[in-house]
Amino acid sequence: MEMSEFLALANTNCMSVFLICIKNRCGELSGNIVNFYLKEPVAFCGILDMALKIDILCTRLSRPMATTEMRFLDEHMRKTYEKQMLNQVYAPLKTCSDIQEMDKFMSLAAKAYETLVIEIHQRQFSSMQGRMKGACQKGKFVSFRSALELMRMLRGYEYIRNEKITKRQ
């Protein structure tokens, strides 16, 4: 990500913009999810883990608000989820009402093998809608209509990326 793009991202007042710092060159995507209202990055391992954590962060940051309540197989599963994922005591998440220092995030982005920007515009129909930008789209935003569609796009990117690395070796 170029410095001008990073500065533009830092100057947005949007809590639902996430910088995905990918650590590994090949294999399943893993790294950190960064948001300018989080005091610390959130680690993820795999596409599913990343999508679920972005949804949890949106819930915790209250941006954008979900239009439907989450459904579970039974009440015990609901309580377990709320205890593990949404409760600050069990899963501390250090948020801040002010935008954080950009230098800390610049170093994370600089150390990353690749960065993606994921913007969540809405959370309707028990899913996420938004757009994603990164080198895999040649710097252009690509919209997604659901978390499943986002994960499918990322799986395709992961496959192409691994294939290129295998051919080089």
URHU-V201642 format. One record per pair of residues at least 24 apart in sequence whose ideal C-beta (glycine too) atoms are under 10 Angstrom apart, sorted by the first residue. I is the first residue (numbers start at 1). J is the second residue. Records with the same first field share a line. If there is no record, write none. Layout:
I: J, J
//
This chain:
1: 106, 109, 110, 112, 114, 115, 116, 117, 133, 134, 135, 139
2: 139
3: 106, 109
5: 109, 115, 117, 133, 139
6: 102, 105, 106, 109, 110, 115, 117
7: 102, 106
8: 117
9: 34, 36, 102, 105, 109, 115, 117, 119, 133
10: 36, 99, 100, 101, 102, 105, 106
11: 36, 99, 102
12: 36, 99, 119
13: 37, 99
14: 63, 64, 119, 120, 121
15: 57, 58, 60, 61, 62, 63, 64, 95, 97, 99, 120
16: 54, 57, 58, 61, 62, 63, 64, 118, 119, 120, 121, 122, 123, 128, 130
17: 63, 117, 118, 119, 120, 121, 130
18: 42, 50, 53, 54, 57, 58, 116, 117, 118, 119, 120, 130, 132
19: 105, 108, 109, 112, 115, 116, 117, 118
20: 44, 50, 54, 109, 112, 114, 115, 116, 117, 118, 132, 134, 154
21: 105, 108, 109, 110, 111, 112, 113, 114, 115, 116
22: 50, 112, 113, 114, 115, 116, 134, 135, 157, 158, 161
23: 108, 111, 112, 113, 114
24: 112, 113, 114, 161
25: 113, 114, 161, 162, 165
26: 113, 158, 161, 162, 163, 164, 165, 166, 169
27: 158, 161, 162, 165
28: 155, 158, 162
29: 113, 114, 116, 154, 155, 157, 158, 161
31: 108, 111, 112, 113, 114, 115, 116
32: 105, 108, 109, 111, 112, 115
33: 57, 118
34: 100, 104, 105, 108, 109, 112, 115
35: 61, 63, 95, 99, 100, 105
36: 96, 98, 99, 100, 101, 102, 104, 105
37: 61, 63, 94, 95, 96, 97, 98, 99, 100
38: 93, 94, 95, 96, 100, 105
39: 93, 94, 95, 96, 100, 101, 104
40: 92, 93, 94, 95, 100, 104
41: 104, 105, 108
42: 91, 93
46: 151, 154, 158
47: 147, 150, 151, 152, 153, 154, 155, 157, 158
48: 147, 151, 154, 155
50: 116, 118, 147, 150, 151, 154
51: 118, 127, 128, 146, 147, 148, 150, 151, 154
52: 85, 147, 151
53: 85
54: 118, 120, 128, 130, 147, 150
55: 85, 120, 123, 126, 127, 128, 147
56: 81, 84, 85, 86, 91, 93
57: 93, 95, 120
58: 120, 123, 128, 130
59: 85, 86, 123
60: 85, 86, 88, 91, 93, 95
61: 93, 95, 120
62: 95
63: 120, 123
64: 120, 121, 122, 123, 124, 128, 129, 130
65: 122, 123
66: 122, 123, 124, 125, 126, 127, 128
67: 122, 123, 124, 125, 126
68: 123, 124, 125, 126, 127
69: 126
70: 126
71: 126
113: 161
114: 157, 161
116: 154, 157
117: 141
118: 144, 150, 154
119: 143
120: 144, 147, 150
123: 147
132: 157
135: 161
136: 160, 161
//
